[in-house]
Amino acid sequence: MSNERNILETLLSTEEDAITIINKDKKVIFWNESAVHTYNIEKDQILNKDITNFFHDEDLMVLKVLITKKPVRNTYHRPRKGKHVVINASPIFNNQNELIGAVSVERDITQIVKLNDNLVMTTAELNELRQKVITDRDENPFSKMVGKSKALQDTIQIASKAAKTDATTLILGESGTGKEICARAIHESSSRKNGPFIPVNCGAIPNSLFESELFGYEGGAFTGAEKNGKAGKIEMADGGTLFLDEVGELPLDMQVKLLRVLQENWIYRIGDSKGKKVNVRFIAATNQNLERLIQEKKFREDLFYRLNVIQLTMPPLRNRAGDIPELIEFFLKQFANKYQVPVPIVKHDALQMLHQYQWPGNIRELRNLCERIVILSEKQTVDKEDLSSYFQNMVQETNPPQIEITDSFPGKEEMERRLIEEAISWSNGNKSKAAKKLGISRVTLYNKMKKYGLNG
């Protein structure tokens, strides 16, 4: 019998889990090596001693089993501060079904719990950091100007300095390069960020409405005027920023009046002789060569210098091709979130094609392509073949038959009418594209369409 006992004790001593056996009097009769290491209590200290001398009663699961005579299985337990175990414990009965003790097998999971706690803390810290990055991105308006190219970063650096002042700012750049985004970022980074940002597309206002749109009017100032009058865009921007997009389209008489506002900070509504002082920061933008327009007597030189205190240039996308992957990722995530679909992955061959393309429509064109991919893509990845049809259409669009209007051509008005019809048909009714192809402003196109009785 003693040999069997020795074999059993040897077997239990090699067990990695801490094994404790107590008799019905709560005295420890077995304490293996793993128990020694788990609780740092030597065998000669605890054997034949009351276990409650070493642990609090409420911390002893084996004692609870002894009292209740009911086993526990795979139960998380904290036998003492800083110690975590998973315990299995059972009462021990003799052949007469009399309780003679209890045994517990405890697996030390202290390190696992600590690792998990650290993981939870790290996850919380990562979430906090992620939230901070998102917050910083939200709090930094220039983060909406996506890209790390030197050309863009140079523009952002100047724009950031401009935001700290009220200096009038002129933003140059091709259509679709993000001039309004830059203007908004300047406003939102400035001391005027809590004031209004009022955008005005000068190319979309008919000549006859410019003055009322910009300066407003008093009630009854003209036939059809609202009874209580109406504030103009400049007045609406009081305390904030007025953004004059396509400023090169301003008629000369409006340029004179705008110059006076810039000089005096004073406006007059139509029908008002008293006027009103305004506090407005002006940002203008154009895709035209204003210096050439000055030479052609289409833009006032004095207004140009008033607007051109700080000049920024938004680089075309073809000059910052290195930003294309980041822009694609930004827009794909934006539209995937909007349409509640997975974010498509653009493969390397497709990226190469996007790099080689010249992007005449700049970021606006890339943004539209990304929205198209998200909406139409039926698979998770986008490859070269998926983009081929898009670029074939773009090649056709960017190489249409040339249309030109000349003043010296015989039968000028009839030819002009036909060419306008062709341009509208070619652009599928898109007035901006038609006007651009004809080399005239959208306002001029509308006026000519009205003149010739054309609909589109």
VOPAGU-2260 file (C-alpha; in pm, 1 decimal, decimal comma):
REM VOPAGU-2260
SITE   aa  ch    i         X         Y         Z
SITE  MET   A    0       0,0       0,0       0,0
SITE  SER   A    1     288,9     232,5      81,3
SITE  ASN   A    2     432,6     170,2    -266,3
SITE  GLU   A    3     104,4     266,2    -425,2
SITE  ARG   A    4      93,6     580,3    -210,0
SITE  ASN   A    5     448,9     671,3    -315,8
SITE  ILE   A    6     361,5     620,7    -680,1
SITE  LEU   A    7      50,5     837,1    -642,4
SITE  GLU   A    8     240,5    1115,3    -462,1
SITE  THR   A    9     514,8    1110,0    -724,5
SITE  LEU   A   10     257,6    1130,7   -1000,4
SITE  LEU   A   11      75,8    1422,7    -835,3
SITE  SER   A   12     404,2    1600,7    -763,7
SITE  THR   A   13     488,9    1610,1   -1133,2
SITE  GLU   A   14     154,8    1768,5   -1217,9
SITE  GLU   A   15     189,8    2129,6   -1337,7
SITE  ASP   A   16    -126,8    2235,5   -1157,3
SITE  ALA   A   17    -123,1    2308,8    -785,1
SITE  ILE   A   18    -283,7    2016,2    -598,7
SITE  THR   A   19    -403,4    2046,5    -240,2
SITE  ILE   A   20    -566,1    1775,7     -29,0
SITE  ILE   A   21    -712,7    1850,9     313,9
SITE  ASN   A   22    -876,6    1615,3     563,1
SITE  LYS   A   23   -1209,8    1672,8     730,8
SITE  ASP   A   24   -1033,3    1874,1    1002,2
SITE  LYS   A   25    -904,0    2125,9     743,5
SITE  LYS   A   26    -544,3    2005,8     780,0
SITE  VAL   A   27    -328,0    1987,1     468,8
SITE  ILE   A   28    -223,8    1629,5     398,8
SITE  PHE   A   29     -88,8    1681,7      45,5
SITE  TRP   A   30      81,2    1986,0    -113,6
SITE  ASN   A   31     265,2    1928,8    -441,1
SITE  GLU   A   32     559,4    2119,4    -590,2
SITE  SER   A   33     336,7    2330,5    -812,2
SITE  ALA   A   34     144,4    2445,0    -502,6
SITE  VAL   A   35     477,4    2543,1    -345,5
SITE  HIS   A   36     562,0    2761,6    -647,8
SITE  THR   A   37     211,8    2900,7    -686,7
SITE  TYR   A   38     173,8    3019,8    -325,9
SITE  ASN   A   39     537,4    3037,1    -216,2
SITE  ILE   A   40     466,4    2812,4      84,6
SITE  GLU   A   41     703,8    2522,6     147,9
SITE  LYS   A   42     573,1    2175,6     224,1
SITE  ASP   A   43     720,6    2159,7     573,4
SITE  GLN   A   44     545,9    2486,9     656,1
SITE  ILE   A   45     194,7    2381,9     560,0
SITE  LEU   A   46     168,8    2001,0     581,4
SITE  ASN   A   47     -42,6    1881,4     877,3
SITE  LYS   A   48    -135,4    2244,5     949,9
SITE  ASP   A   49    -480,8    2400,5     938,3
SITE  ILE   A   50    -512,2    2555,0     593,5
SITE  THR   A   51    -700,7    2853,2     737,7
SITE  ASN   A   52    -372,1    2957,1     901,8
SITE  PHE   A   53    -244,0    3043,1     554,0
SITE  PHE   A   54    -554,6    3167,4     373,5
SITE  HIS   A   55    -868,5    3355,8     468,0
SITE  ASP   A   56   -1171,7    3130,6     494,8
SITE  GLU   A   57   -1357,0    3322,8     222,5
SITE  ASP   A   58   -1060,4    3271,7     -12,9
SITE  LEU   A   59   -1060,0    2892,4      21,8
SITE  MET   A   60   -1262,5    2717,0    -245,5
SITE  VAL   A   61   -1146,6    2377,4    -117,0
SITE  LEU   A   62   -1289,3    2464,3     224,8
SITE  LYS   A   63   -1620,7    2561,1      65,4
SITE  VAL   A   64   -1628,4    2222,1    -108,8
SITE  LEU   A   65   -1552,7    2049,8     222,3
SITE  ILE   A   66   -1844,3    2227,3     390,2
SITE  THR   A   67   -2100,2    2199,8     108,8
SITE  LYS   A   68   -1990,2    1852,5      -3,3
SITE  LYS   A   69   -2043,9    1972,5    -359,9
SITE  PRO   A   70   -1774,8    1984,0    -629,9
SITE  VAL   A   71   -1684,1    2288,2    -841,0
SITE  ARG   A   72   -1568,6    2268,4   -1200,5
SITE  ASN   A   73   -1352,6    2509,3   -1402,0
SITE  THR   A   74   -1426,9    2801,0   -1173,8
SITE  TYR   A   75   -1231,5    3125,9   -1177,4
SITE  HIS   A   76   -1100,3    3199,6    -829,0
SITE  ARG   A   77    -877,4    3450,9    -648,3
SITE  PRO   A   78    -731,0    3265,5    -346,8
SITE  ARG   A   79    -526,8    3568,4    -244,4
SITE  LYS   A   80    -449,1    3918,9    -370,1
SITE  GLY   A   81    -264,5    3917,0    -701,7
SITE  LYS   A   82    -323,1    3545,7    -760,0
SITE  HIS   A   83    -566,0    3413,5   -1021,0
SITE  VAL   A   84    -651,0    3045,6   -1073,4
SITE  VAL   A   85    -898,4    2819,0   -1244,9
SITE  ILE   A   86   -1000,8    2557,4    -991,4
SITE  ASN   A   87   -1154,2    2212,5    -993,1
SITE  ALA   A   88   -1234,1    2081,0    -645,4
SITE  SER   A   89   -1420,5    1778,5    -508,7
SITE  PRO   A   90   -1513,9    1636,8    -169,1
SITE  ILE   A   91   -1355,8    1297,0     -81,9
SITE  PHE   A   92   -1568,3    1015,5      58,5
SITE  ASN   A   93   -1463,3     674,1     195,4
SITE  ASN   A   94   -1625,1     341,9     114,2
SITE  GLN   A   95   -1894,6     408,9     373,2
SITE  ASN   A   96   -1975,1     735,9     192,8
SITE  GLU   A   97   -1838,9     936,2     485,0
SITE  LEU   A   98   -1669,4    1268,5     415,7
SITE  ILE   A   99   -1298,9    1242,4     487,2
SITE  GLY   A  100   -1162,0    1550,8     309,5
SITE  ALA   A  101   -1141,7    1750,5     -13,3
SITE  VAL   A  102    -902,8    1790,8    -302,8
SITE  SER   A  103    -844,6    2094,1    -526,2
SITE  VAL   A  104    -656,9    2123,9    -854,0
SITE  GLU   A  105    -569,1    2483,5    -937,8
SITE  ARG   A  106    -422,1    2611,3   -1263,1
SITE  ASP   A  107    -232,8    2935,6   -1213,3
SITE  ILE   A  108    -353,3    3187,4   -1473,2
SITE  THR   A  109    -207,0    3495,0   -1306,7
SITE  GLN   A  110      24,1    3573,1   -1598,1
SITE  ILE   A  111    -255,3    3523,2   -1848,5
SITE  VAL   A  112    -480,3    3760,2   -1652,7
SITE  LYS   A  113    -202,4    4017,5   -1633,5
SITE  LEU   A  114    -137,3    3985,6   -2005,9
SITE  ASN   A  115    -507,5    4022,4   -2072,2
SITE  ASP   A  116    -523,6    4328,5   -1846,0
SITE  ASN   A  117    -227,5    4474,4   -2031,2
SITE  LEU   A  118    -395,9    4393,5   -2360,6
SITE  VAL   A  119    -715,8    4562,5   -2245,1
SITE  MET   A  120    -515,8    4865,2   -2132,6
SITE  THR   A  121    -321,4    4868,6   -2458,3
SITE  THR   A  122    -642,9    4835,1   -2657,9
SITE  ALA   A  123    -795,3    5118,7   -2458,0
SITE  GLU   A  124    -484,7    5328,8   -2514,2
SITE  LEU   A  125    -491,0    5247,5   -2886,4
SITE  ASN   A  126    -858,4    5339,9   -2905,0
SITE  GLU   A  127    -783,9    5661,0   -2718,9
SITE  LEU   A  128    -494,9    5733,2   -2954,9
SITE  ARG   A  129    -709,1    5647,2   -3257,2
SITE  GLN   A  130    -980,6    5880,0   -3130,2
SITE  LYS   A  131    -720,6    6150,3   -3075,0
SITE  VAL   A  132    -595,9    6109,0   -3432,4
SITE  ILE   A  133    -953,7    6129,8   -3560,8
SITE  THR   A  134   -1020,2    6431,6   -3340,1
SITE  ASP   A  135    -696,7    6597,8   -3450,3
SITE  ARG   A  136    -791,5    6527,0   -3810,7
SITE  ASP   A  137   -1135,0    6676,8   -3750,6
SITE  GLU   A  138    -984,9    6972,2   -3566,2
SITE  ASN   A  139    -727,9    7036,2   -3839,6
SITE  PRO   A  140    -920,7    7164,5   -4140,6
SITE  PHE   A  141    -614,6    7126,1   -4365,2
SITE  SER   A  142    -630,4    6747,5   -4314,2
SITE  LYS   A  143    -908,8    6752,5   -4574,9
SITE  MET   A  144    -640,8    6845,2   -4827,7
SITE  VAL   A  145    -518,4    6487,8   -4865,9
SITE  GLY   A  146    -163,6    6419,3   -4980,9
SITE  LYS   A  147     199,7    6445,0   -4878,6
SITE  SER   A  148     354,5    6571,6   -5202,8
SITE  LYS   A  149     586,5    6870,1   -5171,2
SITE  ALA   A  150     372,0    7076,1   -5409,0
SITE  LEU   A  151      62,6    7030,9   -5191,8
SITE  GLN   A  152     245,6    7067,4   -4860,6
SITE  ASP   A  153     403,3    7393,8   -4979,1
SITE  THR   A  154      54,9    7525,0   -5056,9
SITE  ILE   A  155     -78,4    7410,0   -4719,0
SITE  GLN   A  156     212,7    7579,6   -4542,6
SITE  ILE   A  157     135,1    7914,1   -4707,5
SITE  ALA   A  158    -239,6    7865,8   -4652,5
SITE  SER   A  159    -178,9    7797,3   -4282,1
SITE  LYS   A  160       6,9    8126,3   -4253,6
SITE  ALA   A  161    -269,4    8303,9   -4445,0
SITE  ALA   A  162    -525,1    8164,4   -4198,6
SITE  LYS   A  163    -357,0    8353,4   -3914,3
SITE  THR   A  164    -432,3    8683,8   -4084,7
SITE  ASP   A  165    -724,3    8861,5   -4249,1
SITE  ALA   A  166    -525,6    8926,7   -4566,9
SITE  THR   A  167    -715,8    8884,6   -4892,3
SITE  THR   A  168    -603,2    8564,5   -5059,0
SITE  LEU   A  169    -604,8    8457,1   -5422,8
SITE  ILE   A  170    -610,3    8083,5   -5496,7
SITE  LEU   A  171    -501,8    7980,9   -5845,7
SITE  GLY   A  172    -544,4    7640,9   -6002,7
SITE  GLU   A  173    -712,9    7432,4   -6266,5
SITE  SER   A  174   -1072,9    7324,0   -6232,0
SITE  GLY   A  175   -1114,7    7037,9   -5985,7
SITE  THR   A  176    -790,4    7091,2   -5791,2
SITE  GLY   A  177    -968,2    7172,4   -5463,6
SITE  LYS   A  178    -962,7    7552,2   -5447,9
SITE  GLU   A  179   -1281,8    7574,0   -5242,0
SITE  ILE   A  180   -1157,8    7305,2   -5000,7
SITE  CYS   A  181    -845,5    7515,8   -4948,6
SITE  ALA   A  182   -1055,2    7830,0   -4896,8
SITE  ARG   A  183   -1273,5    7652,9   -4639,1
SITE  ALA   A  184    -965,4    7521,6   -4459,2
SITE  ILE   A  185    -825,1    7875,1   -4435,0
SITE  HIS   A  186   -1156,8    7999,2   -4295,6
SITE  GLU   A  187   -1195,5    7711,4   -4048,5
SITE  SER   A  188    -837,3    7761,6   -3926,2
SITE  SER   A  189    -880,3    8135,6   -3879,1
SITE  SER   A  190   -1018,4    8351,5   -3600,3
SITE  ARG   A  191   -1334,7    8375,9   -3812,0
SITE  LYS   A  192   -1408,2    8002,1   -3797,0
SITE  ASN   A  193   -1725,1    8057,1   -3592,9
SITE  GLY   A  194   -1849,7    8306,6   -3850,9
SITE  PRO   A  195   -2015,7    8226,3   -4184,6
SITE  PHE   A  196   -1833,3    8096,4   -4490,7
SITE  ILE   A  197   -2025,2    8219,1   -4795,4
SITE  PRO   A  198   -1921,1    8076,8   -5135,7
SITE  VAL   A  199   -2016,3    8264,1   -5451,9
SITE  ASN   A  200   -1967,1    8112,1   -5797,1
SITE  CYS   A  201   -1918,6    8421,5   -6011,3
SITE  GLY   A  202   -1944,1    8211,2   -6326,3
SITE  ALA   A  203   -2299,7    8104,1   -6243,8
SITE  ILE   A  204   -2458,1    8448,5   -6188,4
SITE  PRO   A  205   -2614,5    8629,5   -6486,0
SITE  ASN   A  206   -2477,8    8982,7   -6534,1
SITE  SER   A  207   -2813,6    9139,4   -6455,1
SITE  LEU   A  208   -2824,3    8975,5   -6111,3
SITE  PHE   A  209   -2467,4    9035,3   -5995,2
SITE  GLU   A  210   -2535,7    9350,3   -5796,0
SITE  SER   A  211   -2841,4    9217,9   -5612,0
SITE  GLU   A  212   -2664,8    8886,4   -5539,8
SITE  LEU   A  213   -2352,0    9047,8   -5398,8
SITE  PHE   A  214   -2491,0    9363,0   -5237,4
SITE  GLY   A  215   -2856,2    9283,8   -5171,4
SITE  TYR   A  216   -3145,7    9526,6   -5200,3
SITE  GLU   A  217   -3396,5    9722,2   -4995,3
SITE  GLY   A  218   -3767,4    9641,1   -5003,3
SITE  GLY   A  219   -3934,8    9782,9   -5312,4
SITE  ALA   A  220   -3602,0    9873,1   -5473,6
SITE  PHE   A  221   -3720,8    9728,6   -5804,5
SITE  THR   A  222   -4008,9    9538,6   -5956,4
SITE  GLY   A  223   -4026,0    9189,9   -5806,1
SITE  ALA   A  224   -3811,1    9278,3   -5504,3
SITE  GLU   A  225   -3903,7    9112,9   -5175,7
SITE  LYS   A  226   -4107,6    9336,1   -4946,2
SITE  ASN   A  227   -3852,1    9336,0   -4663,7
SITE  GLY   A  228   -3549,5    9346,1   -4888,7
SITE  LYS   A  229   -3272,0    9089,9   -4902,2
SITE  ALA   A  230   -2915,0    9073,6   -4776,5
SITE  GLY   A  231   -2648,2    9017,5   -5038,6
SITE  LYS   A  232   -2368,7    8761,5   -5015,6
SITE  ILE   A  233   -2119,4    9018,5   -4882,8
SITE  GLU   A  234   -2352,8    9118,4   -4600,8
SITE  MET   A  235   -2427,4    8752,6   -4524,3
SITE  ALA   A  236   -2052,7    8696,2   -4481,0
SITE  ASP   A  237   -2023,0    8972,0   -4217,1
SITE  GLY   A  238   -1796,7    8841,2   -3940,5
SITE  GLY   A  239   -1678,9    8556,7   -4160,1
SITE  THR   A  240   -1536,5    8485,4   -4504,0
SITE  LEU   A  241   -1664,1    8550,1   -4856,4
SITE  PHE   A  242   -1525,3    8308,3   -5114,5
SITE  LEU   A  243   -1540,9    8441,4   -5471,0
SITE  ASP   A  244   -1492,9    8142,8   -5699,4
SITE  GLU   A  245   -1426,8    8203,7   -6071,4
SITE  VAL   A  246   -1355,7    8566,9   -5983,4
SITE  GLY   A  247   -1232,9    8628,2   -6339,5
SITE  GLU   A  248   -1597,8    8614,1   -6450,5
SITE  LEU   A  249   -1689,2    8930,2   -6255,0
SITE  PRO   A  250   -1823,8    9203,8   -6486,9
SITE  LEU   A  251   -1611,5    9519,9   -6490,9
SITE  ASP   A  252   -1878,9    9733,6   -6321,7
SITE  MET   A  253   -1898,3    9481,7   -6036,0
SITE  GLN   A  254   -1519,3    9480,8   -6010,9
SITE  VAL   A  255   -1531,5    9855,4   -5938,1
SITE  LYS   A  256   -1791,1    9809,1   -5664,0
SITE  LEU   A  257   -1605,8    9513,5   -5512,8
SITE  LEU   A  258   -1285,8    9718,0   -5507,3
SITE  ARG   A  259   -1466,6    9988,4   -5310,6
SITE  VAL   A  260   -1582,0    9731,4   -5053,0
SITE  LEU   A  261   -1226,6    9602,4   -5015,7
SITE  GLN   A  262   -1099,8    9956,2   -4963,1
SITE  GLU   A  263   -1373,6   10091,2   -4735,6
SITE  ASN   A  264   -1539,0    9784,8   -4576,0
SITE  TRP   A  265   -1870,3    9950,1   -4658,6
SITE  ILE   A  266   -2159,2    9823,4   -4872,0
SITE  TYR   A  267   -2473,3    9973,4   -5017,9
SITE  ARG   A  268   -2779,0    9763,8   -5090,3
SITE  ILE   A  269   -2967,9    9853,1   -5406,9
SITE  GLY   A  270   -3205,8   10132,0   -5304,2
SITE  ASP   A  271   -3009,4   10221,0   -4987,4
SITE  SER   A  272   -2824,5   10552,5   -4962,1
SITE  LYS   A  273   -2692,4   10509,3   -4608,0
SITE  GLY   A  274   -2487,4   10194,3   -4646,2
SITE  LYS   A  275   -2356,0    9956,1   -4384,4
SITE  LYS   A  276   -2011,6    9874,5   -4247,8
SITE  VAL   A  277   -1907,8    9512,3   -4289,4
SITE  ASN   A  278   -1628,0    9300,2   -4149,2
SITE  VAL   A  279   -1551,8    9042,4   -4416,2
SITE  ARG   A  280   -1243,4    8845,8   -4511,3
SITE  PHE   A  281   -1218,4    8792,0   -4888,9
SITE  ILE   A  282   -1076,1    8482,0   -5055,7
SITE  ALA   A  283   -1091,8    8461,8   -5435,2
SITE  ALA   A  284   -1014,2    8178,9   -5674,3
SITE  THR   A  285    -976,4    8139,8   -6047,4
SITE  ASN   A  286    -861,9    7893,9   -6311,3
SITE  GLN   A  287    -792,8    8180,1   -6552,6
SITE  ASN   A  288    -480,8    8387,4   -6612,7
SITE  LEU   A  289    -583,4    8716,4   -6450,7
SITE  GLU   A  290    -271,5    8896,2   -6572,7
SITE  ARG   A  291    -370,5    8813,4   -6930,2
SITE  LEU   A  292    -725,1    8933,0   -6858,2
SITE  ILE   A  293    -575,6    9259,1   -6729,0
SITE  GLN   A  294    -390,0    9303,6   -7059,4
SITE  GLU   A  295    -715,0    9233,2   -7243,6
SITE  LYS   A  296    -891,1    9498,2   -7028,7
SITE  LYS   A  297   -1126,6    9233,4   -6888,8
SITE  PHE   A  298   -1000,9    9252,1   -6530,2
SITE  ARG   A  299    -902,1    9556,7   -6328,6
SITE  GLU   A  300    -537,0    9574,6   -6231,3
SITE  ASP   A  301    -612,9    9755,3   -5903,3
SITE  LEU   A  302    -859,8    9482,0   -5801,4
SITE  PHE   A  303    -604,2    9215,9   -5889,1
SITE  TYR   A  304    -349,6    9370,1   -5651,9
SITE  ARG   A  305    -613,9    9402,6   -5379,5
SITE  LEU   A  306    -701,3    9034,1   -5407,8
SITE  ASN   A  307    -346,4    8911,7   -5458,7
SITE  VAL   A  308    -201,5    8998,1   -5116,0
SITE  ILE   A  309    -137,6    8627,1   -5056,9
SITE  GLN   A  310    -129,0    8397,7   -5358,3
SITE  LEU   A  311    -168,4    8020,3   -5345,2
SITE  THR   A  312    -151,6    7769,7   -5627,3
SITE  MET   A  313    -335,1    7438,5   -5605,9
SITE  PRO   A  314    -119,4    7189,8   -5799,8
SITE  PRO   A  315    -287,3    6977,3   -6069,3
SITE  LEU   A  316    -314,7    6609,0   -5986,6
SITE  ARG   A  317     -77,1    6510,5   -6268,9
SITE  ASN   A  318     197,5    6702,6   -6083,0
SITE  ARG   A  319     135,0    6516,3   -5757,5
SITE  ALA   A  320      82,0    6160,0   -5879,5
SITE  GLY   A  321     245,1    6028,0   -5561,8
SITE  ASP   A  322     -66,3    6138,3   -5372,4
SITE  ILE   A  323    -298,6    5924,3   -5586,0
SITE  PRO   A  324    -288,7    5607,3   -5365,5
SITE  GLU   A  325    -368,4    5808,8   -5051,9
SITE  LEU   A  326    -645,5    5999,9   -5228,6
SITE  ILE   A  327    -794,5    5676,5   -5363,6
SITE  GLU   A  328    -792,0    5519,9   -5017,0
SITE  PHE   A  329    -951,0    5833,4   -4869,3
SITE  PHE   A  330   -1231,2    5852,0   -5126,2
SITE  LEU   A  331   -1299,5    5476,3   -5136,8
SITE  LYS   A  332   -1340,7    5468,2   -4758,1
SITE  GLN   A  333   -1559,5    5778,3   -4772,5
SITE  PHE   A  334   -1795,7    5631,6   -5031,4
SITE  ALA   A  335   -1789,2    5278,1   -4888,0
SITE  ASN   A  336   -1905,4    5428,3   -4559,7
SITE  LYS   A  337   -2169,3    5634,1   -4740,5
SITE  TYR   A  338   -2312,3    5335,2   -4928,4
SITE  GLN   A  339   -2250,8    5083,3   -4646,2
SITE  VAL   A  340   -2038,6    4844,1   -4852,8
SITE  PRO   A  341   -1689,0    4694,1   -4805,2
SITE  VAL   A  342   -1396,0    4910,6   -4913,5
SITE  PRO   A  343   -1268,9    4787,2   -5254,2
SITE  ILE   A  344    -898,6    4709,0   -5288,9
SITE  VAL   A  345    -723,7    4860,0   -5592,5
SITE  LYS   A  346    -464,0    4619,2   -5732,9
SITE  HIS   A  347    -115,8    4721,2   -5844,3
SITE  ASP   A  348    -184,3    4710,7   -6219,5
SITE  ALA   A  349    -486,0    4939,0   -6172,7
SITE  LEU   A  350    -279,4    5178,7   -5961,9
SITE  GLN   A  351     -19,0    5193,7   -6237,8
SITE  MET   A  352    -288,8    5288,9   -6486,4
SITE  LEU   A  353    -416,1    5559,2   -6251,6
SITE  HIS   A  354     -61,2    5693,9   -6215,8
SITE  GLN   A  355     -13,7    5717,6   -6592,0
SITE  TYR   A  356    -342,4    5897,9   -6655,2
SITE  GLN   A  357    -320,1    6279,6   -6687,9
SITE  TRP   A  358    -637,5    6361,6   -6488,5
SITE  PRO   A  359    -770,2    6664,8   -6679,2
SITE  GLY   A  360   -1050,3    6688,5   -6420,9
SITE  ASN   A  361    -799,3    6663,5   -6134,9
SITE  ILE   A  362    -916,6    6554,9   -5788,2
SITE  ARG   A  363   -1282,7    6601,7   -5874,6
SITE  GLU   A  364   -1243,8    6346,3   -6153,3
SITE  LEU   A  365   -1059,7    6101,6   -5925,9
SITE  ARG   A  366   -1327,1    6144,0   -5657,9
SITE  ASN   A  367   -1601,1    6070,1   -5910,2
SITE  LEU   A  368   -1414,0    5762,0   -6032,1
SITE  CYS   A  369   -1385,1    5631,8   -5673,7
SITE  GLU   A  370   -1758,3    5678,5   -5618,2
SITE  ARG   A  371   -1824,5    5495,1   -5943,8
SITE  ILE   A  372   -1598,8    5205,8   -5835,0
SITE  VAL   A  373   -1777,3    5172,7   -5499,5
SITE  ILE   A  374   -2122,6    5177,7   -5658,5
SITE  LEU   A  375   -2059,6    4953,4   -5960,0
SITE  SER   A  376   -1787,3    4712,4   -5845,9
SITE  GLU   A  377   -1921,0    4358,8   -5799,5
SITE  LYS   A  378   -1603,7    4222,3   -5643,8
SITE  GLN   A  379   -1369,5    4317,4   -5362,1
SITE  THR   A  380   -1071,5    4400,6   -5584,4
SITE  VAL   A  381   -1031,7    4645,3   -5871,9
SITE  ASP   A  382    -785,2    4559,2   -6149,1
SITE  LYS   A  383    -671,3    4713,8   -6476,2
SITE  GLU   A  384    -951,6    4554,9   -6677,6
SITE  ASP   A  385   -1214,4    4706,9   -6448,5
SITE  LEU   A  386   -1083,7    5055,0   -6529,5
SITE  SER   A  387   -1033,5    5007,7   -6903,4
SITE  SER   A  388   -1386,9    5103,8   -7009,2
SITE  TYR   A  389   -1374,4    5416,8   -6796,7
SITE  PHE   A  390   -1048,5    5535,5   -6948,2
SITE  GLN   A  391   -1159,6    5451,2   -7303,4
SITE  ASN   A  392   -1458,5    5679,3   -7251,0
SITE  MET   A  393   -1232,7    5947,4   -7105,0
SITE  VAL   A  394    -998,2    5933,8   -7404,8
SITE  GLN   A  395   -1297,3    5990,4   -7631,1
SITE  GLU   A  396   -1419,0    6277,4   -7411,8
SITE  THR   A  397   -1081,5    6445,6   -7393,7
SITE  ASN   A  398   -1036,8    6428,9   -7773,0
SITE  PRO   A  399   -1370,9    6553,6   -7913,2
SITE  PRO   A  400   -1399,2    6739,6   -8241,5
SITE  GLN   A  401   -1258,9    7089,2   -8197,6
SITE  ILE   A  402   -1516,8    7366,8   -8188,8
SITE  GLU   A  403   -1419,9    7727,5   -8231,4
SITE  ILE   A  404   -1613,6    8053,8   -8252,6
SITE  THR   A  405   -1465,7    8335,1   -8460,3
SITE  ASP   A  406   -1596,6    8686,1   -8501,6
SITE  SER   A  407   -1476,1    8713,7   -8863,1
SITE  PHE   A  408   -1649,6    8404,0   -8999,7
SITE  PRO   A  409   -1919,6    8484,6   -9263,7
SITE  GLY   A  410   -2271,8    8428,1   -9125,5
SITE  LYS   A  411   -2133,0    8452,4   -8774,0
SITE  GLU   A  412   -2458,1    8435,9   -8577,3
SITE  GLU   A  413   -2589,0    8129,0   -8758,5
SITE  MET   A  414   -2254,1    7955,3   -8722,9
SITE  GLU   A  415   -2238,0    8053,0   -8356,2
SITE  ARG   A  416   -2585,6    7912,9   -8293,1
SITE  ARG   A  417   -2493,2    7582,5   -8460,6
SITE  LEU   A  418   -2169,0    7552,5   -8269,6
SITE  ILE   A  419   -2345,5    7614,7   -7939,8
SITE  GLU   A  420   -2598,8    7344,7   -8027,6
SITE  GLU   A  421   -2314,5    7103,6   -8111,3
SITE  ALA   A  422   -2133,8    7182,0   -7786,1
SITE  ILE   A  423   -2448,0    7125,9   -7577,9
SITE  SER   A  424   -2516,8    6800,2   -7760,3
SITE  TRP   A  425   -2154,3    6683,9   -7717,6
SITE  SER   A  426   -2163,8    6760,6   -7343,8
SITE  ASN   A  427   -2501,6    6587,1   -7297,9
SITE  GLY   A  428   -2649,3    6912,8   -7173,2
SITE  ASN   A  429   -2368,7    6989,6   -6926,0
SITE  LYS   A  430   -2346,1    7369,6   -6954,5
SITE  SER   A  431   -2012,0    7395,3   -6774,0
SITE  LYS   A  432   -1844,4    7146,4   -7011,3
SITE  ALA   A  433   -2006,0    7309,7   -7314,2
SITE  ALA   A  434   -1893,3    7657,5   -7206,9
SITE  LYS   A  435   -1541,2    7532,4   -7138,9
SITE  LYS   A  436   -1521,7    7369,1   -7481,7
SITE  LEU   A  437   -1643,8    7686,4   -7649,6
SITE  GLY   A  438   -1393,3    7894,3   -7454,3
SITE  ILE   A  439   -1659,5    8116,4   -7297,5
SITE  SER   A  440   -1800,7    8155,1   -6946,3
SITE  ARG   A  441   -2115,4    7976,5   -6840,3
SITE  VAL   A  442   -2290,8    8313,1   -6800,7
SITE  THR   A  443   -2199,6    8404,2   -7159,3
SITE  LEU   A  444   -2327,1    8065,6   -7276,1
SITE  TYR   A  445   -2661,6    8119,2   -7100,2
SITE  ASN   A  446   -2691,4    8465,6   -7254,5
SITE  LYS   A  447   -2621,2    8331,5   -7604,8
SITE  MET   A  448   -2864,3    8041,9   -7555,2
SITE  LYS   A  449   -3129,8    8293,8   -7455,7
SITE  LYS   A  450   -3039,4    8509,8   -7755,6
SITE  TYR   A  451   -3082,5    8220,7   -8000,4
SITE  GLY   A  452   -3379,3    8064,6   -7819,1
SITE  LEU   A  453   -3190,6    7743,1   -7744,3
SITE  ASN   A  454   -3294,0    7495,2   -7477,8
SITE  GLY   A  455   -3067,5    7239,8   -7318,2
